[in-house]
Amino acid sequence: MPHFEPINDDIHFQLELSKLSSWSECKKFSSKNKLVKSNGKTYILLEKREIYSMTIGKFALGVFAVIFSCGISLMFKNVRNLFTGREVKRLAILQTDLPKPNNKDLVAEEKLLPKFGTPIPIDVVKFMLKNLSVAKIARIMELNMSWHQLVRNDVIIQNNIFIATCLARAKNIALEIKDRKKKSDAFKKIIAVEVCHNLIEAKKTLQNTHDASNIVYASVKIAKKEPHFCLKRAKEALSFLSDQFFIKSLAQLEIVKVECQIDLERAKATAVHRPNILLNNFFCQIICLLEVAKVDPEHDLSQVKKIAQDIQNVECQSQSFYEIVKVEAFYDLANAKKFTQSIQDSKFKSLALLEIVKVEVLHDLNLARETAHIEDPVSKTEAYIEIAKADPEHEHDLTQAIFHTHEIPRALYNKIEFFLRIASIDINHDMNMAKEEVKNLHDDNQKFGFLEIVKVEVQYDLANAVQTALEIKDLYIRVQAFIEIAKVDPKHDFSLAKRLAENINNSSMLPYQSKISPNRCDILFQILKAEALNCLSQAKQTLKKIEDHHYRQLALREIIKAEAHQHTLIAAKEIANSIEDPILQLDAYLEIAKFALKS
């Protein structure tokens, strides 16, 4: 008899050597299972079934359990198995040098693959990738710690295995999450990666989920990859989202977007799904029908306009008219402009006219200048900025934008954003107006205002950005400003930001560690996040200075992203194994899978 390797019984999916000892038995198995050859050796992939029969002792134990529990124990599978026996599936990869058919001797010693320290031949790996599920591949790879030594030069195989193992581990983590929302979010992250890797596995994942929002999300993702995928179950799931209007509207919209690419009539039917008298439902139908109109060769908006006109609430109707104008302006500008006059709410009317201006600047600047005389100062400023972007040499438009920005009440709107947008269009990129506006602010608004200026100024004048950063009195915000500068600096020198971070005081203490400032940990994490994109070795040095456990976990995830970006997937996976936070670890595995997919 052949030698049997000991198997770790702790794993759920066991690998065992099939007890085949003759050519006839091998031939019988190989007729039902596939063969693969590598380097003159033959490998048989087997899935054995072992039936454990019922005994008198087990039957007696089962009867006692049922009587003692008043029949409740029959709900448990292990108790039912006492009466019916138990079926166990085991996977075996059998390597054997098969004798000739006329040789009745026993087969030479057979070896189970994989086992510790034994690399799997590339041909066998390819065969496994083609014929096994993601979960099975993940289990096999966990048993063989040296497989990558053989396949490390084959990027396609390596990445496929990494994707398989990372997705399997992410799923295991997701199953352990107790919070319903977090579990749902984890599922969405997993399915988004899985549909890009293996549609068959993604469909299996969809079959096993019962959460309505997840069913819709997964179905839409699969349908985008496989256009003729049936969305019936996703539509049925919409009815279970009736109490969550916003989520239901987004879900219905996503289904309509997919169906628009396949069947417009079906998409129209979905767009008016389960109509009722609620205003919100009317608005949801309008958004969905507008998606249909975008794809419709005739861009027919008659149905959606009729639904909008039936809305009694003025604000909701005006918002619906505004959404219609946004679409119609691209296909029939004259009608869109005329339809704008029907909007009663001044806020939405101003926004609609702004949308008209955005389209007119593409065709006729003078016409856009006429339309730009909008009542609302914010929309008027936006309009002149759009015109100035289309014709930067025409100084009058920029002057108008500056003038109307000054008219905006400071209490109602942040004017700094407009001054920065004007400076980015200006040939000289003059930031003085934005700086003067910031100096008129007080407390936190002022320091954050200077930070926003630095973020824009680094794109045009690095030296001036440094001077602006030095004007920031708050040390915490000043460090963030120097991080922004270091990102753009050709040398990516974060040393000044690190020195400033060391001086951040410890006045604000963490409740569980009195010597650590959360501000300092946060700023070091921000430095590491920027460093990881430019110099991974420096980021790893910064990691040593982060003492807070939560921030260290976040920092490890950023280093994993950088390792994966550099295609050092093995190192990234080893770091991912060390993350303790389940959500962050799940994100890390999925990041590795994403980069492997891009390779």
Secondary structure, 3 states (H helix, E strand, C coil): CCCCCCCCCCCCCCECCCCCCCHHHHHHHHHHCCEEEECCEEEEEEEEEEEECCCHHHHHHHHHHHHHCCCHHHHCHHHHHHHHCEEEEEEEEEEECCCCCCCCCCCCCCEECCCCCCCCCHHHHHHHHHHCCHHHHHHHHHHCCCHHHHHCCCHHHHHHHHHHHHHHHHHHHHHHCCCHHHHHHHHHHHHHHHHHHCHHHHHHHHHCCCCHHHHHHHHHHHHHHCCCCCCHHHHHHHHHHCCCHHHHHHHHHHHHHHHHCCCHHHHHHHHCCCCCCCHHHHHHHHHHHHHHHHHCCCCCCHHHHHHHHCCCCHHHHHHHHHHHHHHHCCCCHHHHHHHHCCCCCHHHHHHHHHHHHHHHCCCCHHHHHHHCCCCCHHHHHHHHHHHHHHCCCCHHHHHHHHHHHHHCCCCCCCHHHHHHHHHHHCCCCCCHHHHHHHHCCCHHHHHHHHHHHHHHHCCCCHHHHHHHHHCCCCHHHHHHHHHHHHHHCCCCCCHHHHHHHHCCCCCCCECCECCCCHHHHHHHHHHHHHHHHHCHHHHHHHHCCCCCHHHHHHHHHHHHHHHHHCCCHHHHHHHHHHCCCHHHHHHHHHHHHHHHHHC
